[in-house]
Amino acid sequence: MARRARLSPDDVGLPRYGERRRVPGLRREELAMLAGVSAGYYTRLEQGQSLNASAEVLDAIAAALHLTPAEREHLHVLSTTTGHRNRGATPPEEHASADLRVLLSAMGHVPAIVVGRRNDVLAWNRAGHALLAGHLEPAAPDAPDTRPNLSRLVFLDAHTRALYRDWPAKARAVVGNLRILTARNPDDGPLAALVGELAIHSPEFAALWAEHTVEPCSRDVYDLAHPVVGDLTVTQQTFHVPQEPHQSLVAFTVEPESASSTALTVLHQACGIGTGNG
């Protein structure tokens, strides 16, 4: 419905006939015509009353809605999980493996963290802690009760909010990624509770969540205003962990021989981090 509301007849080459529209975007019957399905079937599908849409029908609807590749994948994931929800279930507790912890340490001067299925920080190296959350205890990720959550930090933590010069862009990216996580893990009660908590305590999150933004966090560039070393620009890259499908390794790099590289070196020195293992 959110994507249909964003399209106008002009966007898809349909005539307006001069009529006044009571709601924004395309009508259901117009979208159904573009996708090659009946208006009744599309209405049932949009309202969640039909759970057996084929991949071909979903692709046709995705094309009619002008979905991005990420949004198209999200639509397929929703189709496969909607009929199998069991809200309130609690998946097993997550931990970063010993191998991942060794890798984090070996990365040394490269800030890096391991995040889990709910964007919880499961582990970080000293550089990752210093870059992102020096105001938190270094051992915070080691226990579930103190484990930082990246989504919660971005919306509810003043230090994290001040870290990102373009906070609205970071906030939108976090919501877009969280939307993907909830679709992939529909039975995760704590994840659903996290969304509810953020919606209650952050009007900005609630507004972005209502837009149904879908945006995977694979690579982003952020301008940071670090409280210790000032301005620097980092490239955030996310790598999925094959042995742990719900976990990701997130690394932050800077351009070599740049002002940001100098700032990161100063941060290492301020925190006692060497250029080898750390």
NORNOR-V484176 format. One record per residue. N is the residue number from 1. RES is the residue in one small letter. SS is DSSP state (A for helix, B for strand, O for the rest). PHI is phi in radians with two decimals (NA if undefined). D_CENTER is the distance of its C-alpha to the mean C-alpha in Angstrom with 2 decimals. Layout:
N&RES&SS&PHI&D_CENTER / N&RES&SS&PHI&D_CENTER
This chain:
1&m&O&NA&20.62 / 2&a&A&-1.11&18.11 / 3&r&A&-1.26&18.30 / 4&r&A&-1.11&22.05 / 5&a&A&-1.20&22.54 / 6&r&A&-1.47&21.27 / 7&l&O&-1.71&23.94 / 8&s&O&-1.95&27.58 / 9&p&A&-0.95&30.63 / 10&d&A&-1.12&31.08 / 11&d&A&-1.14&27.73 / 12&v&A&-2.00&28.92 / 13&g&O&1.36&32.62 / 14&l&O&-1.72&33.93 / 15&p&O&-1.26&36.93 / 16&r&O&-1.66&36.77 / 17&y&O&1.05&40.49 / 18&g&O&1.27&40.49 / 19&e&O&-1.44&39.21 / 20&r&O&-1.61&37.28 / 21&r&O&-1.75&33.98 / 22&r&O&-1.43&33.24 / 23&v&O&-2.26&29.46 / 24&p&O&-1.25&27.08 / 25&g&O&1.45&26.08 / 26&l&O&-1.38&27.63 / 27&r&O&-1.33&29.59 / 28&r&A&-1.04&28.82 / 29&e&A&-1.17&32.01 / 30&e&A&-1.21&31.21 / 31&l&A&-1.13&27.89 / 32&a&A&-1.07&29.74 / 33&m&A&-1.10&32.44 / 34&l&A&-1.13&30.09 / 35&a&A&-1.49&28.47 / 36&g&O&1.37&31.94 / 37&v&O&-2.21&31.73 / 38&s&O&-1.28&33.73 / 39&a&A&-1.10&32.69 / 40&g&A&-1.11&33.31 / 41&y&A&-1.14&31.14 / 42&y&A&-1.09&28.20 / 43&t&A&-1.08&28.65 / 44&r&A&-1.10&28.67 / 45&l&A&-1.15&25.54 / 46&e&A&-1.16&23.63 / 47&q&O&-1.54&25.02 / 48&g&O&1.36&24.08 / 49&q&O&-1.64&27.76 / 50&s&O&-2.26&27.70 / 51&l&O&-2.02&25.63 / 52&n&O&-2.12&27.33 / 53&a&O&-1.18&26.05 / 54&s&O&-1.35&26.67 / 55&a&A&-1.07&24.37 / 56&e&A&-1.16&26.75 / 57&v&A&-1.15&26.49 / 58&l&A&-1.09&22.69 / 59&d&A&-1.14&22.91 / 60&a&A&-1.14&25.57 / 61&i&A&-1.16&23.58 / 62&a&A&-1.06&20.56 / 63&a&A&-1.15&23.10 / 64&a&A&-1.15&24.73 / 65&l&O&-1.50&21.54 / 66&h&O&1.02&20.76 / 67&l&O&-1.27&17.29 / 68&t&O&-1.29&15.36 / 69&p&A&-0.98&15.16 / 70&a&A&-1.15&11.49 / 71&e&A&-1.19&12.59 / 72&r&A&-1.11&15.71 / 73&e&A&-1.08&14.20 / 74&h&A&-1.06&12.18 / 75&l&A&-1.08&15.64 / 76&h&A&-1.16&17.34 / 77&v&A&-1.10&15.15 / 78&l&A&-1.03&15.83 / 79&s&A&-1.13&19.44 / 80&t&A&-1.51&19.86 / 81&t&A&-1.90&18.45 / 82&t&A&-1.05&19.74 / 83&g&A&-1.48&23.24 / 84&h&A&-2.27&22.53 / 85&r&O&-1.57&20.82 / 86&n&O&-2.46&22.28 / 87&r&O&-0.94&20.50 / 88&g&O&1.82&21.40 / 89&a&O&-1.21&21.57 / 90&t&O&-2.04&20.57 / 91&p&O&-1.15&19.59 / 92&p&O&-1.02&21.36 / 93&e&O&-1.10&20.58 / 94&e&O&-1.66&18.48 / 95&h&O&-2.52&20.05 / 96&a&O&-1.36&19.62 / 97&s&O&-1.21&22.56 / 98&a&A&-1.06&25.53 / 99&d&A&-1.09&24.95 / 100&l&A&-1.14&21.47 / 101&r&A&-1.16&23.07 / 102&v&A&-1.12&25.87 / 103&l&A&-1.10&23.59 / 104&l&A&-1.02&21.82 / 105&s&A&-1.12&25.31 / 106&a&A&-1.17&26.63 / 107&m&A&-1.20&24.05 / 108&g&O&0.96&25.88 / 109&h&O&-1.39&25.39 / 110&v&O&-1.60&21.95 / 111&p&B&-1.04&19.34 / 112&a&B&-2.69&17.09 / 113&i&B&-2.45&15.26 / 114&v&B&-1.99&14.45 / 115&v&B&-2.05&11.52 / 116&g&O&-1.81&11.87 / 117&r&O&-1.18&10.73 / 118&r&O&-1.97&9.70 / 119&n&O&1.22&8.30 / 120&d&B&-1.26&12.03 / 121&v&B&-1.44&13.79 / 122&l&B&-1.51&16.42 / 123&a&B&-2.94&18.33 / 124&w&B&-2.61&18.68 / 125&n&O&-1.54&21.63 / 126&r&A&-1.09&23.75 / 127&a&A&-1.18&22.43 / 128&g&A&-1.13&18.77 / 129&h&A&-1.10&20.01 / 130&a&A&-1.14&22.21 / 131&l&A&-1.28&19.69 / 132&l&A&-1.73&16.85 / 133&a&A&-2.66&18.69 / 134&g&O&-1.11&22.42 / 135&h&O&-1.42&23.14 / 136&l&O&-1.77&22.09 / 137&e&O&-1.16&24.36 / 138&p&O&-0.99&23.95 / 139&a&O&-1.54&24.34 / 140&a&A&-0.96&21.69 / 141&p&A&-1.22&19.41 / 142&d&A&-1.31&22.56 / 143&a&O&-2.22&22.96 / 144&p&O&-0.97&20.72 / 145&d&O&-1.25&22.30 / 146&t&O&-1.98&21.34 / 147&r&O&-1.12&18.10 / 148&p&O&-1.18&15.60 / 149&n&B&-2.09&12.14 / 150&l&A&-1.08&9.69 / 151&s&A&-1.13&8.30 / 152&r&A&-1.15&12.03 / 153&l&A&-1.09&13.20 / 154&v&A&-1.10&11.48 / 155&f&A&-1.69&12.92 / 156&l&A&-2.09&15.99 / 157&d&O&-1.92&17.26 / 158&a&A&-1.11&19.60 / 159&h&A&-1.11&19.74 / 160&t&A&-1.18&16.05 / 161&r&A&-1.04&16.16 / 162&a&A&-1.25&19.29 / 163&l&A&-1.18&17.94 / 164&y&B&-1.68&15.90 / 165&r&O&-1.13&18.47 / 166&d&O&-1.82&16.22 / 167&w&A&-1.06&14.30 / 168&p&A&-0.99&13.52 / 169&a&A&-1.17&11.72 / 170&k&A&-1.14&9.60 / 171&a&A&-1.06&9.12 / 172&r&A&-1.11&8.25 / 173&a&A&-1.13&5.55 / 174&v&A&-1.11&4.13 / 175&v&A&-1.14&5.31 / 176&g&A&-1.07&4.52 / 177&n&A&-1.26&1.53 / 178&l&A&-1.13&4.16 / 179&r&A&-1.07&6.53 / 180&i&A&-1.17&6.55 / 181&l&A&-1.08&7.17 / 182&t&A&-1.19&9.76 / 183&a&A&-1.23&11.35 / 184&r&A&-1.35&11.88 / 185&n&O&-2.21&13.21 / 186&p&O&-1.18&15.25 / 187&d&O&-1.66&17.88 / 188&d&O&-1.50&16.00 / 189&g&A&-1.06&17.77 / 190&p&A&-1.07&16.29 / 191&l&A&-1.17&12.71 / 192&a&A&-1.09&14.29 / 193&a&A&-1.16&16.18 / 194&l&A&-1.09&13.27 / 195&v&A&-1.06&12.08 / 196&g&A&-1.09&15.78 / 197&e&A&-1.06&16.34 / 198&l&A&-1.16&13.85 / 199&a&A&-1.14&15.29 / 200&i&A&-1.30&18.73 / 201&h&A&-1.64&18.53 / 202&s&O&-2.32&16.50 / 203&p&A&-1.02&17.78 / 204&e&A&-1.16&15.29 / 205&f&A&-1.09&12.38 / 206&a&A&-1.02&14.71 / 207&a&A&-1.17&15.42 / 208&l&A&-1.19&11.96 / 209&w&A&-1.10&11.25 / 210&a&A&-1.19&14.63 / 211&e&O&-1.42&13.75 / 212&h&O&0.99&11.65 / 213&t&O&-1.17&9.28 / 214&v&O&-2.17&7.70 / 215&e&O&-2.66&6.12 / 216&p&O&-1.19&5.55 / 217&c&O&-1.64&5.57 / 218&s&O&-1.85&9.24 / 219&r&B&-2.64&11.33 / 220&d&B&-2.51&11.44 / 221&v&B&-2.02&14.54 / 222&y&B&-2.23&14.85 / 223&d&B&-1.60&18.16 / 224&l&B&-1.89&18.70 / 225&a&B&-2.01&21.59 / 226&h&B&-1.35&22.33 / 227&p&O&-1.17&24.86 / 228&v&O&-1.73&27.00 / 229&v&O&-2.03&27.13 / 230&g&B&1.43&26.06 / 231&d&B&-1.34&24.20 / 232&l&B&-2.77&22.48 / 233&t&B&-1.97&20.02 / 234&v&B&-2.13&17.70 / 235&t&B&-1.80&15.88 / 236&q&B&-1.69&12.74 / 237&q&B&-2.17&12.70 / 238&t&B&-1.99&10.90 / 239&f&B&-2.13&13.45 / 240&h&B&-1.33&13.39 / 241&v&B&-1.66&16.37 / 242&p&O&-1.01&18.81 / 243&q&O&-1.27&20.71 / 244&e&B&-2.27&17.81 / 245&p&B&-0.99&15.56 / 246&h&B&-1.67&12.99 / 247&q&B&-2.00&12.98 / 248&s&B&-2.41&11.91 / 249&l&B&-1.76&13.92 / 250&v&B&-1.99&12.47 / 251&a&B&-2.07&15.39 / 252&f&B&-2.18&16.35 / 253&t&B&-2.12&19.40 / 254&v&O&-2.24&21.76 / 255&e&O&-1.16&24.39 / 256&p&O&-1.06&27.63 / 257&e&O&1.00&30.49 / 258&s&O&-1.90&28.51 / 259&a&A&-1.07&28.54 / 260&s&A&-1.17&25.06 / 261&s&A&-1.13&26.55 / 262&t&A&-1.09&29.41 / 263&a&A&-1.09&27.25 / 264&l&A&-1.17&25.34 / 265&t&A&-1.10&28.78 / 266&v&A&-1.08&30.04 / 267&l&A&-1.11&27.16 / 268&h&A&-1.02&28.11 / 269&q&A&-1.13&31.70 / 270&a&A&-1.14&31.05 / 271&c&A&-1.77&29.30 / 272&g&O&1.26&31.78 / 273&i&O&-1.73&29.50 / 274&g&O&-1.43&31.47 / 275&t&O&-1.55&30.58 / 276&g&O&-1.77&31.08 / 277&n&O&-1.15&29.76 / 278&g&O&-2.86&28.10
